[in-house]
Amino acid sequence: MVREVNRQFIEKVEHFQVIGQASNGLDGIAQIRKHQPDLVFMDIFMPEQDGITSLRKIRELDLPVDVITVTAANDMETVRQVLHLGVFDYIMKPFSFERVQGTLENYLRFKQQTQTERELTQGELDQLFHYRGGHNDEKQPDTLQLEQNLPKGFNRATLDKVVQFLQSVDGASAEEVATGIGIARVTARRYLDYLEKQGAITMDVHYGGIGRPINYYFSK
């Protein structure tokens, strides 16, 4: 199901087409060798052979492919290992279509720039590394607009995950957010209330036939 969602996101972006899929790292390497793609979307958490091992194998085999990691892993050790292995970008789950679109458009520009055989100027190299870093001119997540000093007990990474989850769905309750990113419902409610007060998200009360009304939160 997750692979299918990723495929739909990728193929909504002009010039991109999925030519192979794999459910584990071992099959992933085999698919790369068979299809010889330009780019691979790879999770870190995979059965049989994880993403870190698969990335190392890609480098050992000198396979001419670029990699974007799409994963829930957010610990610094994993991030450090992935960056050392030369990925083009690191997208953290949950993510929005706009985040995928932005990095794919950057990748397309990067590929177009690297097709040249001529010598490059420093300015052109700077532009290449700008794309290589996965940066773009899109509006950044709403959390970057929030005050820098968060309330006591708040974590910036968790706040970002809450925002990213709401960007990926059409409204969600505190319970749904909690389940979606793996935190307690009461914690999700605290972050959602904070984001609403800051004007980063909106809230609507849904009244059902039975029981208490439920607050639903929406990304702006």
trRosetta pair geometry for C-beta under 8 A, 3 or more apart (Angstrom, degrees):
i j d omega theta_ij theta_ji phi_ij phi_ji
1 4 5.7 -55 -151 33 30 112
1 5 6.7 31 151 -18 64 102
2 5 5.7 -52 -151 34 34 111
2 6 6.4 35 151 -18 65 105
3 6 5.6 -54 -150 38 34 113
3 7 6.3 39 151 -24 66 104
3 21 5.3 89 177 -157 137 130
3 23 7.5 -81 -41 -92 148 69
4 7 5.5 -48 -147 32 33 115
4 8 6.5 33 154 -18 64 103
5 8 5.9 -55 -151 35 31 110
5 9 6.5 33 151 -19 64 105
6 9 5.7 -55 -150 36 32 113
6 10 6.2 30 155 -19 67 108
6 41 5.8 -180 176 120 134 156
6 70 6.6 131 -116 98 129 167
6 100 7.9 -179 -144 -117 67 150
7 10 5.8 -58 -147 37 29 110
7 11 6.1 12 163 -7 67 113
7 18 4.7 -57 -133 -9 92 162
7 21 7.2 -42 -71 -80 123 127
8 11 6.2 -62 -138 45 26 100
8 12 6.5 37 157 -31 61 104
9 12 6.0 -58 -158 23 27 114
9 13 7.6 20 150 -17 59 101
9 97 5.2 -154 -131 -120 97 80
9 100 4.6 40 157 81 126 164
9 101 7.7 -117 179 -49 88 75
10 13 6.2 -64 -170 28 38 107
10 16 5.2 -113 170 132 83 130
10 17 7.9 130 129 -119 106 10
10 18 5.7 95 86 -54 138 100
10 41 6.9 -118 -73 -29 135 144
10 100 6.8 -96 -76 166 58 130
10 104 6.9 152 -136 -89 68 148
11 16 6.3 -135 -99 100 40 87
11 17 6.1 53 -111 -116 94 50
11 18 6.1 -72 -55 -3 107 95
12 97 6.7 -15 69 -161 149 125
12 101 7.3 -59 96 -86 104 105
13 16 4.8 27 83 25 99 128
13 100 7.2 -133 -37 126 133 92
13 101 5.3 174 -90 -122 113 73
13 104 4.6 62 139 99 170 149
13 105 6.9 -131 -158 -55 124 78
15 108 5.8 83 87 -117 144 136
16 104 5.7 -42 -51 -168 152 135
16 108 7.8 -103 -56 -69 98 114
18 21 6.8 27 168 -59 123 92
19 35 5.0 158 115 -168 116 140
19 37 5.9 174 50 -90 118 107
20 31 4.2 167 147 -171 139 118
20 32 8.0 -162 81 -64 145 39
20 34 7.1 133 -101 78 157 111
20 35 4.6 -151 -22 -19 137 156
20 37 6.9 -133 31 -44 109 126
21 31 7.3 -138 65 -130 13 162
22 25 7.7 103 127 -95 131 11
22 27 3.9 176 -151 107 111 100
22 28 3.9 -172 79 -76 152 63
22 30 7.5 139 -106 55 137 88
22 31 4.8 -139 -50 -6 120 141
23 27 6.3 31 43 52 65 145
23 46 7.6 157 149 -156 44 102
23 47 7.3 -3 136 44 87 107
24 27 5.2 85 59 18 79 102
24 28 6.7 -132 101 -14 38 95
24 46 5.0 145 -138 162 52 107
24 47 4.7 -64 -107 75 115 77
24 48 4.1 47 175 40 143 119
24 49 6.1 98 159 36 93 77
25 28 5.1 -54 -144 32 33 121
25 29 6.6 35 160 -20 66 97
25 46 4.9 133 -37 93 85 135
25 47 8.0 -159 7 80 83 38
25 48 6.1 -158 43 90 84 86
25 49 2.9 -113 77 93 123 94
25 50 6.0 -17 -37 37 144 8
25 51 6.6 -156 -90 -77 116 35
25 53 6.1 69 159 81 164 100
25 54 3.8 -135 -149 -66 111 120
25 57 7.7 118 166 25 111 140
26 29 6.2 -51 -157 29 30 107
26 30 6.8 27 147 -13 62 107
26 48 5.0 -70 0 131 115 128
26 49 4.7 120 -44 5 74 128
27 30 5.4 -56 -152 39 39 114
27 31 6.1 42 150 -23 70 104
27 48 7.8 69 -6 74 86 148
28 31 5.6 -53 -147 34 31 112
28 32 6.5 33 153 -21 64 103
28 40 7.3 90 -176 -162 109 135
28 42 6.7 85 -166 -116 153 105
28 46 7.3 -3 -18 170 137 169
28 49 7.6 -135 35 80 108 114
28 54 5.7 14 81 -147 133 143
29 32 5.6 -51 -150 32 33 113
29 33 6.5 29 154 -16 65 105
29 49 7.5 -24 -11 92 118 154
29 54 6.2 -147 -55 -144 98 90
29 57 5.6 -42 -100 117 138 137
29 58 7.1 -144 -112 -71 90 74
29 61 7.6 116 -159 5 112 155
29 63 8.0 -159 -148 -38 77 158
30 33 5.9 -56 -149 38 31 108
30 34 6.2 28 153 -19 65 111
31 34 5.7 -58 -143 39 30 110
31 35 5.8 -5 171 9 70 114
32 35 6.8 -69 -129 51 20 85
32 36 7.2 72 172 -88 54 32
32 37 6.6 -83 -128 27 66 93
32 40 6.3 -26 -94 -77 113 137
32 58 6.9 -45 130 -111 172 101
32 63 5.6 41 143 -179 128 154
32 65 5.7 -86 -154 -19 118 163
33 36 7.4 12 -165 -64 21 70
33 61 7.8 -67 -82 157 108 153
33 63 7.0 -93 -80 -112 70 126
36 64 7.6 22 -158 65 91 95
36 65 7.6 -150 -159 -71 47 107
37 40 6.2 122 79 -66 129 74
37 65 6.0 57 78 -127 75 117
38 65 6.8 149 172 -133 17 69
38 66 6.5 -2 154 27 67 99
38 111 6.7 19 -177 -111 139 144
39 65 6.8 160 -95 -171 17 84
39 66 5.0 -25 -107 72 73 95
39 67 7.4 159 -160 -88 61 25
39 68 6.7 19 -177 -3 108 102
39 88 7.4 -41 -131 13 104 151
39 107 6.3 50 -96 171 148 150
40 58 7.9 -136 32 -105 152 151
40 65 5.5 48 -15 155 109 128
40 66 7.2 -180 22 90 72 45
40 67 4.9 -21 66 -110 99 74
40 68 7.3 -176 89 30 49 65
41 68 5.4 -23 -107 73 63 98
41 70 5.3 8 -175 -2 98 126
42 46 7.9 -62 -172 -32 83 138
42 51 5.2 137 145 -133 107 107
42 54 6.5 -154 -161 96 142 136
42 55 7.2 159 102 -66 157 90
42 67 5.5 -21 14 -160 125 109
42 68 7.3 148 23 77 73 46
42 69 5.6 -45 77 -107 83 62
42 70 7.0 143 66 24 29 78
43 46 5.5 128 82 -55 103 95
43 51 5.7 -135 107 -62 43 129
43 69 7.3 96 -123 -162 19 74
43 70 6.0 -51 -82 77 65 75
43 71 5.1 126 -151 -91 62 87
44 50 6.3 17 169 176 58 100
44 51 3.7 -100 -120 39 40 137
44 52 6.4 37 -150 -34 91 79
44 69 6.1 39 -52 -163 89 122
44 71 4.1 45 6 -126 100 156
44 72 8.0 -122 45 46 109 58
44 73 4.5 -28 54 -1 154 140
44 78 6.3 40 -154 -168 161 129
44 82 7.2 -71 -91 -77 118 127
45 50 6.5 -28 -120 -136 30 100
45 51 7.0 -25 -13 -6 26 110
45 71 6.6 130 5 -144 84 105
45 72 7.1 -20 7 42 130 97
45 73 6.8 155 -33 -45 97 106
46 49 6.6 -11 96 81 111 52
46 50 5.4 151 47 -124 77 43
46 51 5.9 109 4 -47 109 74
46 54 7.2 17 50 -21 141 139
49 53 5.1 -116 -172 92 85 127
49 54 5.5 110 131 -63 108 91
49 57 7.6 3 173 -10 139 147
50 53 5.2 92 59 16 73 102
50 54 6.8 -135 104 -6 36 95
51 54 5.4 -57 -141 40 32 113
51 55 6.1 37 158 -23 67 103
51 69 6.3 93 172 -127 146 109
51 71 6.8 -100 9 -77 166 141
51 82 7.7 5 125 -101 116 107
52 55 5.8 -52 -150 32 28 112
52 56 6.6 28 152 -16 62 104
52 78 7.3 -110 -68 -139 122 79
52 81 5.5 4 -129 131 119 137
52 82 7.1 -94 -99 -74 81 73
52 85 7.5 175 -146 -23 63 155
53 56 5.7 -54 -151 36 33 112
53 57 6.3 35 150 -21 66 106
54 57 5.5 -52 -148 35 34 114
54 58 6.5 41 151 -24 65 101
55 58 5.6 -48 -151 30 33 115
55 59 6.7 27 153 -13 64 104
55 67 6.4 -160 -114 87 96 173
55 82 6.9 167 -42 -126 174 64
55 85 4.3 60 146 153 128 154
55 87 7.2 -55 -127 -64 135 98
56 59 5.8 -59 -153 39 33 108
56 60 6.1 35 150 -22 68 107
56 85 6.5 -88 -71 -117 59 129
57 60 5.5 -51 -141 37 33 113
57 61 6.1 21 161 -8 66 110
58 61 6.3 -65 -146 45 23 101
58 63 4.9 -80 -157 44 73 118
58 65 6.4 -88 -160 60 124 109
58 67 6.8 112 87 -48 171 135
59 62 7.2 26 -177 -77 35 43
59 63 8.0 -74 -62 31 21 80
59 85 6.2 -126 -34 -155 139 87
59 86 7.2 116 -90 34 122 121
66 87 7.9 98 180 -156 72 48
66 88 4.8 43 174 -41 115 126
66 107 7.0 169 106 -146 150 117
67 85 7.9 -23 61 121 141 105
67 86 7.7 91 41 100 105 72
67 87 4.8 -75 92 -122 94 82
67 88 6.4 166 70 6 41 87
68 87 6.4 112 -111 -179 29 105
68 88 5.3 -49 -75 63 78 103
68 89 4.8 1 -128 58 97 89
68 90 7.6 -162 -164 -75 64 27
68 91 6.4 29 166 -1 106 108
68 103 6.2 115 -130 140 143 139
68 107 7.4 -74 -54 -69 127 143
69 82 5.5 -47 -12 -155 159 140
69 87 5.2 -32 -12 -141 99 162
69 89 7.6 -149 36 98 65 52
69 90 5.1 0 62 -121 106 68
69 91 6.9 -177 93 32 56 66
70 91 4.8 -9 -110 71 71 109
70 93 6.8 78 166 -55 74 93
70 95 7.2 -100 -149 18 96 143
71 78 8.0 -119 113 152 146 137
71 90 7.7 -47 38 -164 100 82
71 91 7.6 119 20 79 56 61
71 92 6.8 -40 78 -119 58 52
71 93 6.3 -93 140 -4 16 103
72 92 6.9 77 -125 -166 31 74
72 93 4.4 -50 -76 56 74 115
72 182 8.0 75 -174 4 140 138
73 78 4.4 -86 160 126 129 163
73 79 7.6 -174 126 -53 98 68
73 92 7.9 -121 66 -122 46 87
74 78 7.6 31 27 63 5 124
74 79 7.2 22 -159 -51 37 114
74 92 5.8 47 -85 -131 103 133
74 157 5.8 136 150 -166 145 133
74 161 8.0 -89 -41 -68 161 118
75 78 5.0 84 67 12 85 104
75 79 7.0 -159 93 -6 41 91
76 79 5.5 -56 -144 40 35 113
76 80 6.0 39 157 -25 69 106
77 80 5.7 -53 -147 34 28 113
77 81 6.5 27 155 -17 63 105
78 81 5.8 -56 -148 36 32 109
78 82 6.2 29 156 -18 66 109
79 82 5.9 -59 -148 38 28 110
79 83 6.3 25 157 -17 65 109
79 90 6.7 79 -133 -177 84 167
80 83 6.0 -58 -147 38 27 108
80 84 6.3 28 155 -20 63 108
81 84 5.8 -57 -149 36 30 112
81 85 6.5 21 155 -14 64 109
82 85 5.8 -64 -152 39 31 107
82 87 5.4 -16 167 -1 92 132
82 90 6.0 100 118 -99 141 123
83 86 7.7 61 175 -61 35 24
83 87 6.8 -76 -97 34 38 93
83 90 7.3 -51 -69 -40 82 137
87 90 6.0 91 95 -65 139 81
88 103 7.5 123 120 -180 106 108
88 107 6.0 50 160 -102 152 106
88 110 7.4 171 -146 72 122 167
88 132 6.7 -107 -142 -152 70 58
88 134 6.6 121 145 -70 68 96
89 103 4.5 -125 59 -146 173 133
89 106 7.5 98 -57 77 138 134
89 107 7.6 -97 -6 -61 122 106
89 134 3.6 118 -108 -100 103 132
90 134 7.4 -124 22 -15 60 170
91 95 5.2 4 170 -78 109 164
91 99 6.0 130 -139 139 115 119
91 100 6.8 43 -130 -85 164 69
91 103 6.5 -110 -64 -6 118 158
92 95 6.6 136 78 -65 46 105
92 160 7.8 47 82 124 141 120
92 161 7.5 -85 133 -95 122 83
92 164 7.0 -10 94 -179 94 178
93 164 7.9 156 165 128 26 134
94 161 7.2 92 27 -163 78 74
94 164 5.3 161 80 124 73 98
94 165 4.5 83 50 -99 133 65
94 167 8.0 168 114 62 101 83
94 168 4.6 -112 152 19 117 156
94 180 6.2 -21 -30 163 143 111
94 181 6.7 -97 -2 -82 104 89
95 99 4.5 -101 -177 66 107 143
95 100 6.5 111 125 -43 125 88
95 164 5.8 -35 -99 -174 43 118
95 167 7.8 -32 -174 88 33 116
95 168 6.3 91 86 -77 22 126
96 99 4.9 108 57 -2 75 97
96 100 7.5 -142 100 3 47 84
96 164 6.7 -134 -23 -157 87 69
96 167 3.9 -64 -64 134 128 111
96 168 5.1 -138 -87 -77 60 68
97 100 5.7 -59 -155 41 39 109
97 101 5.9 42 150 -23 72 108
97 168 7.9 131 -18 -121 66 69
98 101 5.4 -51 -140 38 32 115
98 102 6.2 38 158 -25 64 104
98 138 6.8 160 166 -170 108 153
98 167 7.4 -82 35 171 113 124
99 102 5.9 -52 -150 31 28 113
99 103 6.8 17 158 -9 61 105
99 164 7.6 12 -36 -138 152 104
99 167 7.8 88 -23 118 111 141
100 103 6.3 -62 -151 40 31 101
100 104 6.2 26 156 -16 67 112
101 104 5.9 -62 -145 40 28 108
101 105 6.2 25 159 -18 66 109
102 105 6.0 -58 -148 37 26 107
102 106 6.5 27 153 -17 62 107
102 136 4.5 -150 -172 35 106 158
102 138 5.0 -79 -105 -4 132 144
103 106 5.4 -52 -149 37 36 115
103 107 6.2 40 151 -24 66 103
103 134 5.5 -10 -120 -147 100 95
103 136 7.5 -126 -74 -25 43 129
104 107 5.4 -50 -146 34 34 114
104 108 6.5 39 153 -23 65 100
105 108 5.6 -46 -148 31 34 114
105 109 6.7 33 153 -15 63 102
105 136 7.0 73 79 -117 108 142
106 109 5.9 -57 -153 38 33 109
106 110 6.2 36 149 -22 66 108
106 131 4.9 170 -178 -151 90 81
106 134 6.2 123 96 -137 160 40
106 135 7.3 142 -119 67 147 36
106 136 5.3 -114 -63 -72 117 106
107 110 5.3 -53 -147 36 33 117
107 111 6.3 34 155 -19 67 103
107 131 7.4 148 -85 171 28 108
108 111 5.8 -53 -148 35 30 109
108 112 6.4 30 154 -18 63 106
109 112 5.7 -55 -148 37 32 112
109 113 6.3 32 154 -19 65 107
109 131 5.5 -144 91 -113 104 142
110 113 5.9 -59 -151 36 28 110
110 114 6.4 14 158 -11 65 112
110 128 6.6 97 -136 -148 79 68
110 131 4.0 -177 -75 130 97 137
110 132 6.3 121 -126 -69 135 62
111 114 6.0 -64 -143 42 30 103
111 115 6.8 46 155 -42 63 97
112 115 6.0 -41 -158 5 33 117
113 116 7.0 -42 177 3 43 109
113 124 7.2 176 -165 -175 117 96
113 127 6.9 -157 -128 109 158 110
113 128 5.5 -161 120 -94 142 90
113 131 7.1 153 22 21 142 154
114 128 6.9 98 -67 -132 90 122
116 120 7.4 117 87 -74 132 93
120 124 4.3 -127 -166 86 100 126
120 125 5.3 118 124 -54 130 84
120 128 7.5 -10 -165 -16 160 137
121 124 4.8 97 53 6 76 101
121 125 7.1 -138 96 -3 42 86
122 125 5.5 -54 -149 38 35 113
122 126 6.3 40 151 -24 67 103
123 126 5.6 -50 -148 32 32 114
123 127 6.6 33 152 -19 63 103
124 127 5.6 -51 -151 34 35 113
124 128 6.5 40 149 -22 65 102
125 128 5.5 -51 -150 33 35 115
125 129 6.4 27 156 -12 67 104
126 129 6.0 -59 -149 41 30 104
126 130 6.3 41 148 -28 63 104
127 130 5.3 -48 -150 28 34 119
127 131 6.8 31 153 -13 64 99
128 131 6.0 -56 -156 37 32 106
128 132 6.1 34 147 -24 67 110
129 132 4.9 -47 -138 37 40 120
129 133 6.3 44 159 -24 65 100
130 133 6.2 -57 -157 30 25 109
130 135 5.8 -74 -178 57 73 117
131 134 7.8 51 171 -64 39 23
131 135 7.5 -108 -100 51 23 73
140 144 4.4 2 112 29 127 152
140 145 7.9 159 83 -36 95 81
141 144 5.8 110 71 -5 68 96
141 160 6.4 80 106 -140 160 84
141 163 5.3 104 -178 122 119 140
141 164 6.8 -42 -117 -69 141 78
141 167 7.5 -96 -123 -38 96 150
142 145 5.4 -54 -164 31 55 113
142 146 7.0 65 141 -35 74 95
142 163 5.6 -157 50 -145 98 136
142 195 7.6 81 108 -154 131 106
142 200 4.0 132 145 -153 135 102
142 201 7.4 156 80 -50 164 72
142 219 7.6 -171 -7 -152 135 87
142 220 6.7 97 -80 40 143 110
143 146 5.4 -40 -157 12 46 120
143 156 7.2 123 166 -161 134 79
143 159 5.3 128 -124 128 133 108
143 160 5.2 -99 23 -90 164 68
143 163 5.2 -135 -36 -11 105 158
143 200 6.9 53 -73 -144 49 154
145 200 6.8 160 70 -100 110 99
146 150 7.7 41 128 -90 127 84
146 159 7.6 -95 46 163 160 144
146 195 7.9 -70 -87 -116 138 67
146 198 5.3 7 -119 -178 100 154
146 200 6.2 -26 -69 -60 107 136
147 150 7.4 153 89 -78 88 44
147 198 7.4 -131 2 -124 90 123
150 154 3.9 -116 150 85 125 127
150 155 7.7 -148 95 -33 161 7
150 156 6.5 -162 -24 -71 145 74
150 159 6.9 -138 -114 -40 144 151
151 154 4.9 83 63 -11 74 125
151 194 6.6 -129 10 -117 129 135
154 158 7.4 -138 -170 66 64 115
154 159 6.3 42 176 -54 107 118
154 190 7.8 -149 -92 132 91 116
154 191 7.2 129 -132 -99 101 84
154 194 7.0 86 -103 -90 142 178
155 158 4.2 73 76 12 105 109
155 159 6.7 -173 89 -12 53 85
156 159 5.5 -56 -148 37 33 115
156 160 6.4 35 154 -21 66 104
157 160 5.7 -52 -151 34 31 113
157 161 6.5 33 150 -21 63 104
158 161 5.6 -52 -150 34 35 113
158 162 6.6 38 152 -22 66 101
158 181 7.7 125 -148 136 71 139
158 183 6.6 77 -146 -76 117 153
158 187 7.5 -67 179 159 145 119
158 191 6.5 -125 131 -88 103 148
159 162 5.8 -52 -152 31 32 112
159 163 6.6 29 152 -14 64 106
159 191 5.9 -164 -105 -147 66 117
159 194 7.8 -69 -118 91 110 132
159 195 7.4 157 -154 -71 91 107
160 163 5.8 -58 -152 39 33 110
160 164 6.1 30 154 -18 68 109
161 164 5.7 -55 -142 40 31 110
161 165 6.2 35 157 -24 65 104
161 181 4.6 120 150 -148 122 144
162 165 5.9 -54 -150 32 27 111
162 166 6.6 23 155 -14 62 106
162 177 6.0 37 -136 -174 84 129
162 181 6.7 -101 -78 10 54 162
162 188 6.8 158 -112 -141 115 74
162 191 4.7 -170 -50 130 167 137
162 192 6.7 -142 -174 -69 135 69
162 195 6.7 -152 115 -35 129 147
163 166 6.0 -60 -152 38 30 107
163 167 6.4 31 151 -21 65 108
163 195 6.9 177 -80 -123 88 144
163 200 6.8 -58 -108 152 114 129
163 201 7.4 -149 -115 -56 74 115
163 219 7.0 97 -166 -112 64 107
164 167 5.5 -54 -149 35 33 115
164 168 6.5 27 154 -19 65 109
165 168 5.8 -64 -153 36 32 108
165 169 6.7 -5 161 7 68 111
165 172 6.9 -54 136 33 105 160
165 177 5.7 124 105 -136 145 80
165 180 4.9 118 -149 115 134 136
165 181 5.4 -95 -57 -47 142 114
166 169 6.5 -75 -140 50 31 89
166 171 7.9 22 -149 -108 84 24
166 172 6.3 -131 -105 28 72 112
166 177 7.1 -8 -62 -104 86 115
166 201 6.0 -22 147 -116 168 133
166 217 6.0 -67 -114 117 131 101
166 218 6.7 145 -174 -162 112 20
166 219 4.1 146 127 -53 100 95
167 219 4.6 112 -82 -103 56 170
169 172 5.2 59 91 -47 142 113
169 176 7.7 -133 116 140 170 129
169 180 7.6 -98 -24 -108 142 160
170 218 7.6 -3 -177 -124 45 98
171 204 7.4 -38 -134 41 132 115
171 216 4.6 28 178 166 113 118
171 217 6.8 158 -149 74 65 35
171 218 4.8 -27 -92 -85 81 89
172 176 4.0 -130 -167 92 100 126
172 177 5.1 124 119 -55 128 80
172 180 7.0 -31 -159 -11 159 145
172 216 6.6 150 71 -153 13 79
172 217 6.1 -32 66 57 67 84
173 176 4.7 97 50 7 74 102
173 177 7.1 -136 95 -3 40 86
173 214 5.2 -39 -109 172 130 118
173 215 6.6 115 -134 78 77 58
173 216 5.7 -55 -74 -98 65 65
173 217 7.4 121 -115 9 21 84
174 177 5.7 -54 -148 37 32 111
174 178 6.2 36 152 -23 65 106
174 185 5.5 86 130 -168 101 82
174 188 4.7 145 -169 106 79 109
174 189 4.2 19 -142 -77 150 78
174 192 5.7 -123 -98 14 90 152
174 215 6.8 39 -22 74 100 104
174 217 7.5 77 -65 -7 63 123
175 178 5.6 -53 -148 35 30 114
175 179 6.4 27 155 -15 64 106
175 185 5.2 -5 -99 -119 63 120
175 188 7.5 161 -72 72 18 148
176 179 5.8 -53 -145 39 31 109
176 180 6.0 34 155 -24 64 112
177 180 5.6 -59 -144 36 29 114
177 181 6.5 -12 171 13 66 107
177 183 8.0 -25 127 54 82 104
177 188 4.4 152 94 -163 110 132
177 191 8.0 -143 138 74 144 116
177 192 6.5 149 34 -63 166 123
177 217 7.1 0 -46 50 136 128
178 181 7.2 -82 -146 50 19 80
178 182 7.8 -130 171 54 53 1
178 183 5.3 -104 -140 77 71 69
178 184 6.1 -45 -146 134 126 16
178 185 4.3 -79 -32 -88 166 54
178 187 7.0 116 -113 62 103 86
178 188 3.9 -113 -66 -19 84 144
179 182 7.7 26 -171 -70 24 39
181 188 7.6 142 50 -98 111 110
183 187 4.6 -98 155 85 116 131
183 188 5.6 143 87 -56 110 86
184 187 4.4 92 62 4 87 106
184 188 7.0 -153 94 -7 45 84
185 188 5.5 -52 -148 35 35 113
185 189 6.3 39 153 -23 66 103
186 189 5.6 -48 -148 32 33 115
186 190 6.7 39 151 -23 62 101
187 190 5.8 -51 -154 30 34 113
187 191 6.7 26 153 -12 65 105
188 191 6.0 -60 -152 40 33 107
188 192 6.0 31 153 -19 68 111
189 192 5.7 -57 -142 40 29 112
189 193 6.2 32 158 -21 65 106
190 193 6.0 -55 -148 35 26 109
190 194 6.4 26 153 -18 61 108
191 194 5.6 -56 -149 36 32 113
191 195 6.2 30 154 -18 66 107
192 195 5.8 -54 -145 37 31 110
192 196 6.3 31 156 -20 64 105
192 201 7.1 -68 -152 72 71 146
192 203 7.6 101 161 -88 105 116
192 215 7.8 137 131 118 139 125
192 217 5.1 -114 -154 -65 119 160
193 196 5.8 -55 -148 35 30 111
193 197 6.4 29 154 -18 64 107
194 197 5.9 -58 -150 36 30 109
194 198 6.4 22 154 -14 65 110
195 198 5.7 -60 -147 41 31 109
195 200 4.4 -80 -167 65 85 114
195 201 4.6 36 131 15 115 111
195 217 7.6 72 82 -165 123 137
196 199 7.7 45 178 -69 32 24
196 200 7.6 -89 -71 51 22 72
196 201 5.5 -60 -81 76 64 88
196 202 7.0 88 -127 -130 89 18
196 203 4.9 3 -118 -25 141 118
196 217 6.9 -108 -67 -124 111 109
200 220 6.9 -134 172 4 38 120
201 217 5.3 30 146 -178 136 102
201 218 6.2 160 -172 76 89 42
201 219 5.9 -53 -117 -102 93 38
201 220 6.3 -145 -112 -25 38 85
202 217 7.2 157 83 -155 42 57
202 218 4.9 -20 63 61 91 99
202 220 6.4 105 -18 -77 97 82
203 215 5.5 -12 -168 -171 114 105
203 216 7.0 149 -156 78 60 43
203 217 5.3 -26 -99 -100 76 70
203 218 7.5 179 -82 17 28 79
204 215 7.6 144 74 -157 34 57
204 216 5.2 -25 65 65 85 95
204 218 6.9 28 1 -10 107 119
205 213 4.9 26 180 155 103 134
205 214 7.4 148 -157 76 58 35
205 215 5.9 -36 -100 -98 65 61
205 216 7.6 160 -102 18 15 78
206 213 6.3 164 78 -166 42 82
206 214 5.0 -21 61 65 99 88
206 215 7.7 167 16 -98 79 11
206 216 5.3 51 -19 -15 116 118
207 213 4.8 -38 -94 -106 65 103
208 211 5.9 7 71 58 122 96
208 213 7.2 167 11 -110 72 49
208 214 7.0 40 -18 1 109 106
